[in-house]
Amino acid sequence: MRPKEKSIELVGNYQIKVNVLYTEDSVPAVMNAPMTFNSSKECALIAVKEMLSVLKKEDLLENLEDWIHYFENVKTEIENL
């Protein structure tokens, strides 16, 4: 999967329904609402930054340098969405 495709997949995974608490006439209510695109994008960026953090800290095999480069590209693609 190319970084662009992975970025779209990650953001899409975070476009889930969330519970929103709101009040109308002082009566609280809960409804399911989709997460905004920007919120989904932020969640995906957090996930990719975490993966990069772990990969960079560990003493990993040489071929994992390719994975670091891959997820840096995924991060860039998410930011460009």
N, C-alpha and C positions, 0 to 999 in steps of 0.2 A: 504494500500500500504506500502510495506516495505521501509526502508530508501534507500536501494540500488536502488530500482525501482524509487523512487521519485528523487534521484540524477540524474539518467539517463534522466528522464522526464524534469527536470529543465534545464539541460545542453542542451538537444534537443530543448527546447523552445527558447533558445538564439541563436541557429544556424540558424539565419535568414539572409536574403540577405540585405546587406548594400550597400549604394552608395559609390563608391570609385572614387575620383578625381585624375586623373593622366594626365600627359602631354606627348605628343609624338610630337617631332619636334616643341615644343612651342605652340602646339594647345591643349587646355584643353579638356578633355573628361570625361564623367561620365558613369560608368558601374555598374551593379549590380553584387556583388560577395558575396559568402557565408562567414559568419564570421568564423574565424578559431576556431578549437576545443578549444584551450587554451583561446581565448578571450571569447568564450561561457561559458567555465568553470569559468572564472573570474566573469562574469556577474551573473551566478548562485550563486557563493559564496557571492557576494555583497548582493543579494536578501535574502539569508539565514541569513547572519550576521545581516541584518536589522530586520528580523523577530525576531531573538534572542534578539536583543537590545530592541525592543519594549516589548516583553514578559517578559524580566527580569526587566524592569523599572516599569511596571504597577503593581498595587496591584490587582492581579488576583486570581481567585479561585484555590483551591488546585489541582484540576485535570489538571490544565494547566502545572503543573510541568512535567507531562508526555509529553506534547507537546514540552516543552523546551528540554527535553531529546531526543525526536524524531528528532527535527531539528538539534540538535548537531550531531546526528548520520548521518543525511542527509549530513551535512557539511563535515563530515569525509569521507563519501562515495564519494562525489564530488572530494575532494582532492586526493582520492586514484584512481580516473579514469585515 
